[in-house]
Amino acid sequence: MTEPSRSTAELIVQCLENEGVTHVFGIPGEENIRLVEAMSRSSIRYVLTRHEQGASFMAETYGRLTGRAGVCSATLGPGAINLLLGTADATTNSTPLIALSAQVGMNRSFKESHQGVDLVSMFAPVSKWSALIATPGAAPEMIRKAFKLAQTERPGAVYLAVPEDVEQAAAPGELVPLAVNVPRPDEPSPRQIERAAALLRAASAPIVLAGHGAARAGAGGALRRFAEALGVPVATTFHGKGVFPDDHPLALGAVGFMRRDYVNFGFDSADLIVAVGYELQEFDPVLINPRGDTKIIHIHRFPAEVDAHYDVAVGLHSDIGHTLDVLAGAVGRQLPARQGGDRIRALLAGELARGRGDDRFPLAPARIVADTRTALGRDDIVLVDTGALKMWMARLYPTYEPNTCLISNGLSTMAWTLPGAIGAKIARPDSRVLVATGDGAFLMNSQEIETALRLNLPFVILIWVDDAYGLISWKMDLEIGRNVDTTFANPDFVTYAQSFGATGYRISSAGELLPTLRTALAADTVSVIACPVDYSANLDLIESLGDLDDRLS
């Protein structure tokens, strides 16, 4: 019996369903209308966004929280180019993502043509693979390869272009999606385990640096067992916050702010760094190993990048959690107790406590962090945008579970958090979600408030308002002594939120923030809170960290 006629667009949708895709984020265009229409007849929900960049951030956050590639879609030319930023952000953050776009038809690809640009070449530097589906017969293999590459350690983004005439073309009836094959984690090398165990037994001051790879691998439990079995303190990167709970007696907090921060002193006295799921783009290793002479054990699914300050003594390239358990067993005993961790934790806790009692208005950054932490539960999710607020949140916001404090530390892209919250609510519908963003970043993708309201996805947007690009002002003040061309005017954020149908709040005293956060988090809608911040505390912080040698000696 002859198979009914089926377009390549329909075949691609069948392949996406086969990969377990439930949502595709994007904006349709003339050249991919058949793909979008085919999704409407499938189990996949097409999430119509207000900007393709927002779609890419939604897909990225969905991929980060689920471990399955988020999918974003656009038309050719400008629509596809708008997907580029989130695609690059996903790759640099080691997050699985598939970007699909239309492309000019093969019948005009060889000549100058309306909206025709070389998208495959454009996406190649920011993806693990960038390719053109040039014939219907290639679709099943290329879709399977795309997901395999995107979701395999090291995860990242894949881009596929679908020419308009290929999308419309009939697909041969015998073409079907390929079986999804997930390889099992392998065993760590016994010889490498023994070498690493010998280094640990010989070390007098080992320390663990845990990155986001440990969170992706679900290795939080194994990391805790490893630290407790050996008595080794644990610091995380900004990107890895929560993979080791900040209220654990062996927790040192997050590194990534500056060279002379509290946590860095744990590395200054270390003679061995056990890097667990750490990737160099998360944090420059020169800041924790300035002389390049500290021994390093690298535990990850793949070998480390080459860097003079990250010279690996032993590499263990297999399942992270299993490797930690095997290595702890091979060491066989608890290592000598280290001093200094209690003091580092006390300094961070003291800074947060002082912020909690700071009643100035506009609000001190530490006060905003403290009230945010008080309002949110241990499993609630906060998405932290790029800017001065990222430094305060990453340093001071205690995090207890993996992927509950989301930070972009690969590309450090602005304005990913508001659309990212939509991806987060779809990935984890039962979690409360809060966006912490600056006023500069907020207005770059604020149009996605409409998307969230249309989808009935409630979350809170907390805007740190300083009428400036605060991080750049901070940097200029620090290095030049003054800042220029960093300030701007803002709209009335309450009225702006209400114009979408969201709820708006304006904070006018320090005591208003916490009750407002609680009210907004309990509401079944999108809430926008405009909170003025006093960033004069930025330079105060730099000065206070300047005498750390005396306080920690």
C-alpha positions as CSV (number, residue, x, y, z in Angstrom):
1,M,0.0,0.0,0.0
2,T,1.4,3.4,-1.0
3,E,2.2,5.8,1.9
4,P,0.2,9.0,1.8
5,S,2.0,12.1,0.4
6,R,4.0,13.9,3.1
7,S,6.1,17.1,2.9
8,T,9.6,17.5,4.3
9,A,8.1,19.9,6.8
10,E,5.9,17.1,8.2
11,L,8.8,14.7,8.2
12,I,10.9,17.2,10.2
13,V,8.1,17.5,12.8
14,Q,7.9,13.7,13.1
15,C,11.6,13.7,13.7
16,L,11.3,16.4,16.4
17,E,8.5,14.4,18.1
18,N,10.7,11.3,18.0
19,E,13.4,13.3,19.9
20,G,10.8,14.1,22.6
21,V,10.3,17.7,21.7
22,T,7.2,19.2,23.4
23,H,7.7,22.9,22.7
24,V,9.2,25.0,19.9
25,F,9.8,28.7,20.5
26,G,9.7,31.1,17.6
27,I,8.1,33.4,15.1
28,P,6.9,32.0,11.7
29,G,7.8,33.6,8.4
30,E,6.7,33.2,4.8
31,E,9.4,30.7,4.1
32,N,8.6,28.2,7.0
33,I,4.8,28.4,7.2
34,R,4.5,24.7,6.4
35,L,6.7,23.7,9.3
36,V,4.7,25.7,11.7
37,E,1.4,24.4,10.3
38,A,2.7,20.9,10.6
39,M,3.4,21.4,14.2
40,S,-0.2,22.5,14.8
41,R,-1.2,19.0,13.8
42,S,1.3,17.3,16.1
43,S,2.0,16.8,19.8
44,I,4.4,19.8,19.8
45,R,3.2,23.2,21.1
46,Y,4.5,26.1,19.0
47,V,5.2,29.0,21.4
48,L,4.7,32.2,19.5
49,T,7.2,34.9,20.8
50,R,7.5,38.6,20.3
51,H,11.2,38.5,19.1
52,E,13.3,35.6,17.8
53,Q,16.0,36.5,20.3
54,G,13.5,35.9,23.1
55,A,12.7,32.6,21.5
56,S,16.4,31.5,21.6
57,F,16.7,32.4,25.3
58,M,13.5,30.5,26.1
59,A,14.8,27.5,24.3
60,E,18.2,27.8,26.0
61,T,16.7,28.0,29.6
62,Y,14.4,25.1,28.8
63,G,17.4,23.1,27.7
64,R,19.4,24.1,30.8
65,L,16.7,23.0,33.2
66,T,15.7,19.8,31.4
67,G,18.9,18.5,29.9
68,R,17.1,18.1,26.7
69,A,17.7,20.4,23.8
70,G,15.4,23.3,23.6
71,V,14.2,24.2,20.1
72,C,13.8,27.6,18.6
73,S,12.6,28.4,15.1
74,A,12.6,31.4,12.7
75,T,12.3,32.4,9.2
76,L,15.3,33.1,6.9
77,G,17.5,36.2,6.9
78,P,16.7,38.7,9.7
79,G,14.6,36.2,11.7
80,A,17.4,33.6,11.7
81,I,20.0,36.2,12.6
82,N,17.9,37.2,15.6
83,L,18.4,33.6,16.9
84,L,22.1,34.0,16.8
85,L,22.6,35.6,20.2
86,G,20.8,32.9,22.2
87,T,22.5,30.2,20.1
88,A,25.9,31.6,21.0
89,D,24.8,32.0,24.6
90,A,23.8,28.3,24.7
91,T,27.1,27.1,23.3
92,T,29.2,29.2,25.6
93,N,27.1,28.1,28.6
94,S,27.3,24.4,27.5
95,T,23.5,24.2,27.1
96,P,21.7,21.9,24.5
97,L,19.8,23.9,21.9
98,I,18.6,23.3,18.4
99,A,18.1,26.4,16.2
100,L,16.0,25.8,13.1
101,S,15.4,28.4,10.4
102,A,14.2,28.7,6.9
103,Q,16.6,29.6,4.1
104,V,16.2,30.7,0.5
105,G,15.3,27.9,-1.9
106,M,18.0,25.8,-3.5
107,N,16.7,27.2,-6.8
108,R,18.1,30.6,-6.0
109,S,20.8,29.8,-3.4
110,F,23.6,30.2,-6.0
111,K,22.9,33.9,-6.8
112,E,22.2,37.2,-5.2
113,S,18.7,36.9,-3.8
114,H,16.2,38.7,-1.6
115,Q,16.9,37.9,2.1
116,G,19.6,35.5,1.1
117,V,22.7,35.4,3.4
118,D,25.0,32.6,4.3
119,L,23.4,31.5,7.5
120,V,25.3,28.3,7.8
121,S,28.6,30.1,7.9
122,M,27.2,32.7,10.2
123,F,26.1,30.2,12.8
124,A,29.2,27.9,12.5
125,P,31.5,29.8,15.0
126,V,28.8,29.7,17.7
127,S,27.5,26.2,17.4
128,K,28.8,22.6,17.6
129,W,27.5,22.0,14.0
130,S,25.9,24.2,11.4
131,A,24.4,22.7,8.3
132,L,21.8,22.9,5.5
133,I,19.2,20.3,4.9
134,A,19.6,20.3,1.2
135,T,17.4,17.4,0.3
136,P,14.3,15.7,2.0
137,G,16.2,12.5,2.3
138,A,18.7,14.0,4.7
139,A,16.2,15.2,7.3
140,P,16.0,12.1,9.5
141,E,19.8,11.6,9.8
142,M,20.5,15.3,10.2
143,I,17.9,15.9,12.9
144,R,19.1,12.8,14.8
145,K,22.7,14.0,14.5
146,A,21.7,17.5,15.7
147,F,20.2,16.3,18.9
148,K,23.0,13.8,19.5
149,L,25.6,16.6,19.2
150,A,23.6,19.1,21.2
151,Q,22.9,16.8,24.1
152,T,26.2,15.0,24.3
153,E,28.9,16.3,26.7
154,R,29.9,18.9,26.0
155,P,26.4,20.2,25.3
156,G,25.9,23.1,23.0
157,A,23.9,24.5,20.2
158,V,23.3,23.1,16.7
159,Y,21.9,25.1,13.8
160,L,20.0,23.7,10.8
161,A,18.7,25.7,7.8
162,V,15.8,24.4,5.7
163,P,15.5,25.8,2.2
164,E,12.0,26.9,1.3
165,D,11.7,24.6,-1.6
166,V,13.0,21.6,0.4
167,E,10.5,22.3,3.1
168,Q,7.6,22.2,0.6
169,A,9.0,19.1,-1.3
170,A,7.4,15.7,-0.9
171,A,9.4,13.3,1.3
172,P,9.9,9.7,0.2
173,G,7.4,7.4,2.0
174,E,10.2,5.1,3.3
175,L,11.9,7.9,5.3
176,V,11.2,7.6,9.1
177,P,12.8,9.1,12.2
178,L,15.9,7.3,13.4
179,A,16.0,5.5,16.7
180,V,17.3,7.6,19.6
181,N,20.3,6.0,21.1
182,V,21.7,7.3,24.4
183,P,25.2,5.9,25.2
184,R,25.7,4.8,28.8
185,P,28.4,6.5,30.9
186,D,31.7,4.7,30.9
187,E,33.9,3.7,33.9
188,P,36.8,5.9,35.0
189,S,40.2,4.6,34.2
190,P,41.5,2.6,37.2
191,R,45.0,3.8,36.6
192,Q,43.9,7.5,36.6
193,I,41.8,6.9,39.7
194,E,44.9,5.7,41.5
195,R,47.0,8.6,40.3
196,A,44.3,11.0,41.5
197,A,43.9,9.2,44.8
198,A,47.7,9.4,45.4
199,L,47.6,13.2,44.8
200,L,44.7,13.6,47.3
201,R,46.5,11.5,49.9
202,A,49.6,13.6,49.6
203,A,47.9,17.0,49.6
204,S,47.8,19.1,52.8
205,A,45.3,21.6,51.6
206,P,43.0,20.3,48.8
207,I,40.0,22.2,47.6
208,V,37.1,21.4,45.2
209,L,36.0,23.8,42.4
210,A,32.6,22.7,41.2
211,G,31.2,24.0,37.9
212,H,28.0,23.7,36.0
213,G,29.1,20.4,34.4
214,A,28.5,18.8,37.8
215,A,24.9,20.2,37.8
216,R,24.3,19.0,34.3
217,A,25.5,15.5,35.2
218,G,23.2,15.4,38.3
219,A,26.3,14.9,40.4
220,G,25.3,17.1,43.4
221,G,24.7,14.1,45.7
222,A,28.0,12.5,44.7
223,L,29.8,15.8,45.2
224,R,28.4,16.1,48.7
225,R,29.4,12.5,49.6
226,F,32.9,13.1,48.2
227,A,33.4,16.3,50.2
228,E,32.1,14.7,53.4
229,A,34.1,11.5,53.0
230,L,37.4,13.3,52.6
231,G,36.6,16.5,54.5
232,V,37.5,18.7,51.5
233,P,35.9,22.2,51.2
234,V,33.9,23.1,48.1
235,A,33.7,26.4,46.1
236,T,31.5,26.7,43.0
237,T,31.6,28.9,40.0
238,F,28.8,31.4,39.4
239,H,27.4,29.0,36.8
240,G,27.6,26.1,39.2
241,K,25.8,27.8,42.2
242,G,23.7,25.3,44.1
243,V,25.4,22.1,43.0
244,F,26.8,22.1,46.6
245,P,24.5,23.7,49.2
246,D,25.8,27.0,50.5
247,D,24.6,26.1,54.1
248,H,26.8,23.0,54.2
249,P,29.8,23.2,56.7
250,L,32.2,22.6,53.9
251,A,30.8,25.2,51.5
252,L,33.0,28.2,50.6
253,G,30.6,30.1,48.3
254,A,31.1,31.1,44.7
255,V,34.2,32.4,42.9
256,G,34.1,34.8,40.0
257,F,33.8,38.3,41.3
258,M,37.4,39.6,41.5
259,R,40.8,38.4,42.5
260,R,40.6,39.5,46.1
261,D,37.3,38.1,47.3
262,Y,36.8,36.0,50.4
263,V,36.4,32.7,48.5
264,N,39.7,33.2,46.6
265,F,41.7,32.9,49.8
266,G,40.7,29.2,50.0
267,F,42.5,28.8,46.7
268,D,45.5,30.9,47.8
269,S,46.3,28.3,50.5
270,A,45.4,25.2,48.4
271,D,48.1,22.8,47.1
272,L,45.6,20.7,45.0
273,I,42.4,21.8,43.1
274,V,39.9,19.1,42.3
275,A,37.9,20.6,39.4
276,V,34.5,18.9,39.1
277,G,32.5,19.7,36.0
278,Y,34.4,23.0,35.6
279,E,34.9,24.7,32.2
280,L,37.3,27.6,31.6
281,Q,34.7,30.0,30.3
282,E,33.0,29.9,33.7
283,F,35.9,31.6,35.5
284,D,39.4,32.4,34.4
285,P,41.8,30.0,36.1
286,V,44.5,32.7,36.5
287,L,42.4,34.1,39.3
288,I,42.7,31.0,41.4
289,N,46.0,29.7,40.2
290,P,48.0,32.8,39.3
291,R,51.4,31.2,39.3
292,G,50.1,28.1,37.5
293,D,51.8,25.8,40.0
294,T,48.9,24.3,41.9
295,K,48.2,20.7,40.9
296,I,44.8,20.0,39.3
297,I,42.6,16.9,39.1
298,H,40.1,17.5,36.3
299,I,36.9,15.4,36.6
300,H,34.5,15.8,33.6
301,R,33.0,14.0,30.7
302,F,35.6,15.5,28.4
303,P,39.3,16.7,28.6
304,A,40.1,20.2,29.8
305,E,40.8,23.2,27.6
306,V,44.6,24.0,27.4
307,D,45.6,27.0,29.6
308,A,48.9,27.8,31.3
309,H,47.0,28.3,34.6
310,Y,45.0,25.1,34.3
311,D,47.8,22.5,33.8
312,V,46.0,19.2,34.6
313,A,48.0,16.7,36.6
314,V,45.3,13.9,36.3
315,G,42.3,13.9,34.0
316,L,39.3,11.6,34.7
317,H,36.9,11.7,31.8
318,S,33.8,9.7,32.5
319,D,30.5,10.0,34.4
320,I,31.1,12.7,37.0
321,G,29.1,11.4,39.9
322,H,30.3,7.8,39.6
323,T,33.9,9.0,39.3
324,L,33.6,11.0,42.5
325,D,32.3,7.9,44.4
326,V,35.0,5.7,43.0
327,L,37.7,8.3,43.8
328,A,36.6,8.8,47.4
329,G,36.7,5.0,47.9
330,A,40.2,4.8,46.4
331,V,41.5,7.6,48.8
332,G,40.0,5.5,51.6
333,R,40.3,8.0,54.5
334,Q,39.4,11.5,55.5
335,L,42.1,14.1,54.8
336,P,43.6,16.5,57.4
337,A,41.1,19.2,58.5
338,R,41.6,22.6,56.8
339,Q,41.4,25.9,58.5
340,G,39.9,29.1,57.1
341,G,36.6,27.9,55.7
342,D,34.6,28.9,58.7
343,R,36.1,32.4,58.5
344,I,35.2,32.7,54.8
345,R,31.6,31.6,55.4
346,A,31.4,34.0,58.4
347,L,32.5,37.0,56.3
348,L,30.0,36.2,53.5
349,A,27.2,35.7,56.1
350,G,28.1,38.8,57.9
351,E,28.0,40.9,54.7
352,L,24.5,39.5,53.9
353,A,23.3,40.1,57.5
354,R,24.5,43.7,57.4
355,G,22.6,44.2,54.1
356,R,19.5,42.7,55.6
357,G,19.5,45.5,58.3
358,D,20.4,48.3,55.9
359,D,17.4,50.6,55.7
360,R,18.8,53.2,53.3
361,F,16.8,54.3,50.2
362,P,17.4,53.7,47.4
363,L,18.2,50.2,48.6
364,A,21.6,48.8,49.2
365,P,22.4,45.9,46.8
366,A,23.0,43.6,49.7
367,R,19.5,44.4,51.1
368,I,17.9,43.5,47.8
369,V,19.8,40.2,47.8
370,A,18.9,39.4,51.4
371,D,15.2,40.1,50.8
372,T,15.1,38.1,47.6
373,R,16.6,35.1,49.4
374,T,14.1,35.5,52.3
375,A,11.2,35.6,49.9
376,L,12.2,32.6,47.8
377,G,12.2,28.9,48.9
378,R,15.2,26.6,48.6
379,D,13.8,25.1,45.3
380,D,12.5,28.3,43.8
381,I,14.3,29.6,40.7
382,V,15.9,33.0,40.3
383,L,17.3,34.1,36.9
384,V,20.1,36.7,37.3
385,D,20.7,39.0,34.4
386,T,24.1,40.5,33.5
387,G,25.2,43.7,35.1
388,A,26.2,45.0,38.5
389,L,23.4,43.1,40.1
390,K,25.0,39.8,38.9
391,M,28.1,40.4,41.0
392,W,26.0,41.0,44.1
393,M,23.7,38.1,43.5
394,A,26.4,35.6,42.6
395,R,28.5,36.5,45.6
396,L,25.9,36.8,48.3
397,Y,22.7,34.9,47.2
398,P,22.9,31.6,49.1
399,T,21.9,28.7,46.8
400,Y,21.0,25.2,47.9
401,E,20.0,23.2,44.9
402,P,21.4,22.9,41.4
403,N,19.9,25.2,38.7
404,T,17.9,27.3,41.1
405,C,20.2,30.4,40.7
406,L,20.7,30.7,36.9
407,I,23.5,32.9,35.6
408,S,24.9,33.3,32.1
409,N,28.6,33.2,32.7
410,G,29.8,31.9,29.3
411,L,28.7,34.8,27.1
412,S,27.3,36.9,30.0
413,T,24.5,38.1,27.7
414,M,22.2,40.9,28.8
415,A,18.4,40.6,28.7
416,W,18.2,36.8,28.6
417,T,16.3,36.5,31.9
418,L,12.8,37.7,31.1
419,P,12.3,35.3,28.1
420,G,14.3,32.8,30.0
421,A,11.7,32.8,32.7
422,I,9.2,31.6,30.2
423,G,11.4,28.7,29.3
424,A,11.9,28.0,33.0
425,K,8.1,28.0,33.8
426,I,7.5,25.6,30.9
427,A,10.3,23.3,32.0
428,R,9.4,23.5,35.7
429,P,5.7,24.6,35.9
430,D,5.5,24.0,39.7
431,S,8.5,26.2,40.6
432,R,8.1,29.8,41.6
433,V,10.3,31.9,39.3
434,L,11.8,35.4,39.8
435,V,13.8,37.5,37.3
436,A,16.5,39.7,38.8
437,T,17.4,42.3,36.1
438,G,18.7,45.7,35.7
439,D,16.7,48.5,34.1
440,G,19.0,48.5,31.1
441,A,18.6,44.8,30.4
442,F,14.8,44.8,31.2
443,L,13.8,47.0,28.3
444,M,15.8,45.0,25.8
445,N,13.3,42.1,25.9
446,S,10.4,43.4,27.9
447,Q,8.0,42.7,25.0
448,E,8.0,39.0,26.1
449,I,5.7,40.0,29.0
450,E,2.9,39.7,26.5
451,T,4.1,36.2,25.7
452,A,4.1,35.1,29.3
453,L,0.6,36.6,29.9
454,R,-0.8,35.0,26.8
455,L,0.6,31.6,28.0
456,N,-0.7,32.2,31.6
457,L,2.8,31.8,33.0
458,P,3.1,33.7,36.3
459,F,6.5,35.0,37.5
460,V,8.0,38.0,39.1
461,I,10.4,40.6,37.5
462,L,12.4,42.5,40.0
463,I,14.1,45.5,38.3
464,W,17.1,47.0,40.0
465,V,16.6,50.6,38.9
466,D,19.6,52.9,38.8
467,D,18.9,54.7,35.4
468,A,22.3,53.5,34.1
469,Y,24.3,50.7,32.7
470,G,25.6,50.1,36.3
471,L,28.3,47.6,35.7
472,I,30.0,49.8,33.1
473,S,29.7,52.8,35.4
474,W,31.3,50.7,38.2
475,K,34.1,49.7,35.9
476,M,34.7,53.2,34.7
477,D,34.7,54.7,38.2
478,L,37.1,52.0,39.3
479,E,39.6,52.3,36.5
480,I,39.2,55.8,35.1
481,G,37.8,57.7,38.1
482,R,34.6,58.8,36.5
483,N,31.9,57.4,34.2
484,V,30.6,58.8,31.0
485,D,27.7,57.9,28.6
486,T,26.2,55.2,30.8
487,T,23.0,57.0,32.0
488,F,19.6,57.1,30.5
489,A,15.9,57.8,31.4
490,N,13.3,55.1,32.1
491,P,9.6,54.9,31.6
492,D,7.2,54.6,34.5
493,F,7.6,50.8,35.0
494,V,4.4,50.4,36.9
495,T,2.3,52.0,34.1
496,Y,4.4,50.1,31.6
497,A,3.6,46.7,33.3
498,Q,-0.1,47.6,33.5
499,S,-0.2,48.4,29.8
500,F,0.5,44.7,29.1
501,G,-2.1,43.6,31.7
502,A,0.6,42.7,34.2
503,T,0.8,44.0,37.8
504,G,3.3,46.7,38.6
505,Y,4.8,47.8,42.0
506,R,7.1,50.7,42.9
507,I,9.3,50.4,46.0
508,S,9.6,53.6,47.9
509,S,11.3,52.4,51.1
510,A,13.5,49.6,52.1
511,G,10.8,48.0,54.3
512,E,8.5,47.6,51.3
513,L,10.5,45.2,49.3
514,L,10.1,42.0,51.2
515,P,6.3,42.1,51.6
516,T,6.0,43.2,48.0
517,L,8.1,40.2,46.8
518,R,5.9,37.9,48.9
519,T,2.7,39.4,47.5
520,A,4.0,39.2,43.9
521,L,5.2,35.6,44.2
522,A,1.8,34.5,45.5
523,A,0.0,36.1,42.6
524,D,-1.1,34.2,39.5
525,T,0.2,36.7,37.0
526,V,3.3,38.4,35.8
527,S,4.4,41.0,38.3
528,V,6.9,43.8,37.7
529,I,8.6,45.4,40.7
530,A,10.7,48.6,40.2
531,C,13.2,48.8,43.0
532,P,15.7,51.7,43.2
533,V,19.2,50.6,44.0
534,D,22.1,52.6,45.5
535,Y,25.2,51.4,43.6
536,S,27.5,53.6,45.6
537,A,28.0,50.4,47.6
538,N,30.0,49.1,44.6
539,L,33.1,51.1,45.3
540,D,32.6,50.6,49.0
541,L,32.8,46.9,48.4
542,I,36.0,47.2,46.4
543,E,37.6,49.2,49.2
544,S,36.4,46.7,51.9
545,L,37.9,43.8,50.0
546,G,41.2,45.6,49.6
547,D,42.3,44.8,53.2
548,L,41.4,41.1,53.1
549,D,45.0,40.0,53.5
550,D,44.9,41.5,57.0
551,R,41.5,40.1,58.0
552,L,42.3,36.5,56.7
553,S,45.9,36.3,57.8
